[in-house]
Amino acid sequence: GIKATMWAEATDSGGCSMPQTTYAVQHAIAVGDKAALGNLKITNSLCGHVLRVDCGGTPVDAVVASSCDIGAGTCGVDLIRKSWD
């Protein structure tokens, strides 16, 4: 499994250039570069993609809106509060 942590109340400008607009997907995720992520490690091409996140409760669809701790190799995924709750 991949460790998920609570990131913030809402997304920030972070590692992805996302247009300021209203999105159909209301959940956001920041993705790191932890080895266990395999092909899902953050890259520019992953920004804007929607991933289904299942932490054992109700799965949510979340847009990749940022990166977390790039270069540290310790971050899996970070969720905004509404996705975490």
Backbone as JSON Lines, residues from 0, in Angstrom:
{"i":0,"aa":"G","n":[0.81,-1.18,0.0],"ca":[0.0,0.0,0.0],"c":[0.85,1.25,0.0]}
{"i":1,"aa":"I","n":[0.24,2.33,-0.32],"ca":[0.86,3.64,-0.35],"c":[0.31,4.46,0.8]}
{"i":2,"aa":"K","n":[1.2,5.12,1.54],"ca":[0.78,5.97,2.65],"c":[0.18,7.26,2.11]}
{"i":3,"aa":"A","n":[-1.01,7.59,2.59],"ca":[-1.66,8.86,2.26],"c":[-1.68,9.73,3.51]}
{"i":4,"aa":"T","n":[-1.5,11.02,3.32],"ca":[-1.56,11.96,4.43],"c":[-2.51,13.1,4.06]}
{"i":5,"aa":"M","n":[-3.0,13.81,5.1],"ca":[-3.83,14.98,4.88],"c":[-2.91,16.14,4.54]}
{"i":6,"aa":"W","n":[-3.17,16.81,3.43],"ca":[-2.28,17.81,2.85],"c":[-2.65,19.21,3.31]}
{"i":7,"aa":"A","n":[-3.86,19.66,3.03],"ca":[-4.28,21.02,3.32],"c":[-5.79,21.12,3.18]}
{"i":8,"aa":"E","n":[-6.33,22.29,3.54],"ca":[-7.77,22.51,3.39],"c":[-8.19,22.49,1.92]}
{"i":9,"aa":"A","n":[-7.33,23.02,1.06],"ca":[-7.61,23.09,-0.38],"c":[-6.28,22.99,-1.12]}
{"i":10,"aa":"T","n":[-6.34,22.76,-2.41],"ca":[-5.12,22.65,-3.19],"c":[-4.39,24.0,-3.27]}
{"i":11,"aa":"D","n":[-3.11,23.95,-3.55],"ca":[-2.32,25.16,-3.74],"c":[-1.8,25.18,-5.17]}
{"i":12,"aa":"S","n":[-0.99,26.16,-5.5],"ca":[-0.47,26.23,-6.87],"c":[0.53,25.13,-7.16]}
{"i":13,"aa":"G","n":[1.18,24.62,-6.14],"ca":[2.0,23.42,-6.18],"c":[2.76,23.14,-7.46]}
{"i":14,"aa":"G","n":[2.94,21.86,-7.76],"ca":[3.78,21.43,-8.86],"c":[3.09,21.3,-10.19]}
{"i":15,"aa":"C","n":[1.79,21.55,-10.26],"ca":[1.05,21.43,-11.52],"c":[0.49,22.79,-11.9]}
{"i":16,"aa":"S","n":[0.58,23.12,-13.17],"ca":[-0.03,24.36,-13.67],"c":[-1.45,24.03,-14.09]}
{"i":17,"aa":"M","n":[-2.39,24.35,-13.24],"ca":[-3.8,24.06,-13.5],"c":[-4.54,25.38,-13.72]}
{"i":18,"aa":"P","n":[-5.35,25.47,-14.76],"ca":[-6.11,26.7,-14.99],"c":[-7.06,27.0,-13.83]}
{"i":19,"aa":"Q","n":[-7.25,28.27,-13.52],"ca":[-8.22,28.68,-12.51],"c":[-9.6,28.59,-13.15]}
{"i":20,"aa":"T","n":[-10.39,27.6,-12.73],"ca":[-11.71,27.38,-13.29],"c":[-12.5,26.51,-12.33]}
{"i":21,"aa":"T","n":[-13.71,26.18,-12.67],"ca":[-14.53,25.25,-11.89],"c":[-14.36,23.87,-12.51]}
{"i":22,"aa":"Y","n":[-14.05,22.9,-11.68],"ca":[-13.81,21.53,-12.16],"c":[-14.95,20.61,-11.76]}
{"i":23,"aa":"A","n":[-15.26,19.64,-12.59],"ca":[-16.28,18.64,-12.27],"c":[-15.82,17.75,-11.13]}
{"i":24,"aa":"V","n":[-14.52,17.45,-11.08],"ca":[-13.96,16.62,-10.0],"c":[-13.63,17.55,-8.85]}
{"i":25,"aa":"Q","n":[-14.22,17.31,-7.69],"ca":[-14.08,18.23,-6.55],"c":[-13.02,17.81,-5.55]}
{"i":26,"aa":"H","n":[-12.31,16.73,-5.81],"ca":[-11.26,16.26,-4.92],"c":[-9.92,16.45,-5.61]}
{"i":27,"aa":"A","n":[-8.88,16.72,-4.81],"ca":[-7.55,16.93,-5.37],"c":[-6.53,16.09,-4.62]}
{"i":28,"aa":"I","n":[-5.48,15.75,-5.31],"ca":[-4.42,14.91,-4.75],"c":[-3.07,15.47,-5.17]}
{"i":29,"aa":"A","n":[-2.12,15.37,-4.27],"ca":[-0.72,15.67,-4.61],"c":[0.0,14.32,-4.61]}
{"i":30,"aa":"V","n":[0.81,14.09,-5.61],"ca":[1.5,12.82,-5.77],"c":[3.0,13.03,-5.6]}
{"i":31,"aa":"G","n":[3.64,12.11,-4.9],"ca":[5.08,12.2,-4.66],"c":[5.9,11.3,-5.56]}
{"i":32,"aa":"D","n":[7.11,11.01,-5.11],"ca":[8.0,10.17,-5.91],"c":[8.5,8.96,-5.13]}
{"i":33,"aa":"K","n":[7.7,8.49,-4.17],"ca":[8.04,7.3,-3.41],"c":[8.12,6.1,-4.36]}
{"i":34,"aa":"A","n":[9.13,5.27,-4.2],"ca":[9.36,4.14,-5.1],"c":[8.14,3.23,-5.23]}
{"i":35,"aa":"A","n":[7.39,3.05,-4.13],"ca":[6.23,2.16,-4.15],"c":[5.14,2.62,-5.11]}
{"i":36,"aa":"L","n":[5.18,3.88,-5.55],"ca":[4.18,4.37,-6.51],"c":[4.39,3.8,-7.91]}
{"i":37,"aa":"G","n":[5.58,3.3,-8.18],"ca":[5.86,2.73,-9.5],"c":[5.58,3.73,-10.61]}
{"i":38,"aa":"N","n":[4.72,3.37,-11.57],"ca":[4.4,4.22,-12.71],"c":[3.58,5.45,-12.34]}
{"i":39,"aa":"L","n":[3.08,5.52,-11.1],"ca":[2.29,6.67,-10.69],"c":[3.11,7.76,-10.01]}
{"i":40,"aa":"K","n":[4.45,7.63,-10.01],"ca":[5.28,8.72,-9.49],"c":[4.97,9.99,-10.26]}
{"i":41,"aa":"I","n":[5.04,11.12,-9.55],"ca":[4.67,12.38,-10.18],"c":[5.57,12.71,-11.37]}
{"i":42,"aa":"T","n":[4.93,13.09,-12.45],"ca":[5.59,13.64,-13.64],"c":[4.66,14.73,-14.15]}
{"i":43,"aa":"N","n":[5.18,15.62,-14.99],"ca":[4.32,16.66,-15.56],"c":[3.15,16.07,-16.32]}
{"i":44,"aa":"S","n":[3.35,14.9,-16.94],"ca":[2.27,14.3,-17.73],"c":[1.14,13.75,-16.86]}
{"i":45,"aa":"L","n":[1.37,13.59,-15.56],"ca":[0.34,13.1,-14.65],"c":[-0.58,14.22,-14.18]}
{"i":46,"aa":"C","n":[-0.1,15.46,-14.23],"ca":[-0.9,16.61,-13.8],"c":[-2.21,16.67,-14.58]}
{"i":47,"aa":"G","n":[-3.3,16.9,-13.85],"ca":[-4.61,17.01,-14.48],"c":[-5.34,15.69,-14.66]}
{"i":48,"aa":"H","n":[-4.65,14.58,-14.52],"ca":[-5.31,13.28,-14.63],"c":[-6.13,13.0,-13.38]}
{"i":49,"aa":"V","n":[-7.19,12.24,-13.55],"ca":[-8.05,11.87,-12.43],"c":[-7.72,10.44,-12.01]}
{"i":50,"aa":"L","n":[-7.45,10.27,-10.71],"ca":[-7.16,8.96,-10.15],"c":[-8.23,8.58,-9.15]}
{"i":51,"aa":"R","n":[-8.58,7.32,-9.08],"ca":[-9.51,6.85,-8.06],"c":[-8.67,6.49,-6.84]}
{"i":52,"aa":"V","n":[-9.0,7.09,-5.7],"ca":[-8.28,6.89,-4.45],"c":[-9.17,6.09,-3.52]}
{"i":53,"aa":"D","n":[-8.67,4.95,-3.06],"ca":[-9.42,4.08,-2.16],"c":[-8.56,3.76,-0.96]}
{"i":54,"aa":"C","n":[-8.9,4.36,0.17],"ca":[-8.16,4.14,1.42],"c":[-8.93,3.21,2.37]}
{"i":55,"aa":"G","n":[-9.84,2.44,1.82],"ca":[-10.59,1.48,2.62],"c":[-12.0,1.93,2.96]}
{"i":56,"aa":"G","n":[-12.33,3.19,2.67],"ca":[-13.69,3.7,2.89],"c":[-14.37,3.83,1.55]}
{"i":57,"aa":"T","n":[-15.02,4.96,1.35],"ca":[-15.64,5.23,0.06],"c":[-14.59,5.8,-0.9]}
{"i":58,"aa":"P","n":[-14.34,5.17,-2.02],"ca":[-13.35,5.69,-2.98],"c":[-13.79,7.06,-3.52]}
{"i":59,"aa":"V","n":[-12.81,7.91,-3.82],"ca":[-13.09,9.21,-4.43],"c":[-12.24,9.35,-5.69]}
{"i":60,"aa":"D","n":[-12.77,10.09,-6.66],"ca":[-12.01,10.46,-7.84],"c":[-11.36,11.8,-7.54]}
{"i":61,"aa":"A","n":[-10.05,11.89,-7.72],"ca":[-9.31,13.1,-7.39],"c":[-8.39,13.48,-8.54]}
{"i":62,"aa":"V","n":[-8.34,14.76,-8.85],"ca":[-7.46,15.26,-9.9],"c":[-6.06,15.48,-9.32]}
{"i":63,"aa":"V","n":[-5.04,15.09,-10.08],"ca":[-3.66,15.33,-9.66],"c":[-3.4,16.82,-9.89]}
{"i":64,"aa":"A","n":[-3.29,17.57,-8.77],"ca":[-3.18,19.02,-8.83],"c":[-1.84,19.54,-8.33]}
{"i":65,"aa":"S","n":[-1.04,18.67,-7.73],"ca":[0.22,19.13,-7.18],"c":[1.15,17.94,-6.96]}
{"i":66,"aa":"S","n":[2.34,18.26,-6.49],"ca":[3.32,17.24,-6.14],"c":[3.65,17.39,-4.66]}
{"i":67,"aa":"C","n":[4.23,16.36,-4.08],"ca":[4.63,16.47,-2.67],"c":[6.05,15.95,-2.48]}
{"i":68,"aa":"D","n":[6.84,16.76,-1.81],"ca":[8.2,16.41,-1.39],"c":[9.06,15.76,-2.48]}
{"i":69,"aa":"I","n":[9.05,16.35,-3.67],"ca":[9.83,15.81,-4.78],"c":[11.31,15.77,-4.41]}
{"i":70,"aa":"G","n":[11.94,14.66,-4.71],"ca":[13.35,14.48,-4.42],"c":[13.62,13.78,-3.1]}
{"i":71,"aa":"A","n":[12.63,13.78,-2.21],"ca":[12.81,13.14,-0.91],"c":[12.57,11.63,-0.98]}
{"i":72,"aa":"G","n":[11.73,11.2,-1.93],"ca":[11.42,9.78,-2.06],"c":[10.6,9.23,-0.9]}
{"i":73,"aa":"T","n":[9.95,10.12,-0.14],"ca":[9.21,9.69,1.04],"c":[7.71,9.92,0.95]}
{"i":74,"aa":"C","n":[7.26,10.66,-0.06],"ca":[5.84,11.0,-0.14],"c":[5.13,10.09,-1.13]}
{"i":75,"aa":"G","n":[4.02,9.53,-0.67],"ca":[3.14,8.75,-1.54],"c":[2.11,9.68,-2.15]}
{"i":76,"aa":"V","n":[1.02,9.91,-1.42],"ca":[-0.01,10.85,-1.87],"c":[-0.47,11.7,-0.7]}
{"i":77,"aa":"D","n":[-0.83,12.93,-1.0],"ca":[-1.41,13.86,-0.04],"c":[-2.81,14.21,-0.54]}
{"i":78,"aa":"L","n":[-3.77,14.24,0.38],"ca":[-5.15,14.55,0.03],"c":[-5.58,15.86,0.67]}
{"i":79,"aa":"I","n":[-6.46,16.62,-0.03],"ca":[-7.04,17.8,0.61],"c":[-8.09,17.32,1.63]}
{"i":80,"aa":"R","n":[-8.48,18.21,2.53],"ca":[-9.37,17.83,3.65],"c":[-10.63,17.1,3.18]}
{"i":81,"aa":"K","n":[-11.35,17.63,2.17],"ca":[-12.63,16.99,1.78],"c":[-12.38,15.57,1.26]}
{"i":82,"aa":"S","n":[-11.25,15.32,0.65],"ca":[-10.93,13.96,0.17],"c":[-10.51,13.07,1.34]}
{"i":83,"aa":"W","n":[-9.82,13.66,2.3],"ca":[-9.36,12.92,3.47],"c":[-10.53,12.48,4.33]}
{"i":84,"aa":"D","n":[-11.47,13.4,4.55],"ca":[-12.63,13.11,5.41],"c":[-13.53,12.1,4.75]}
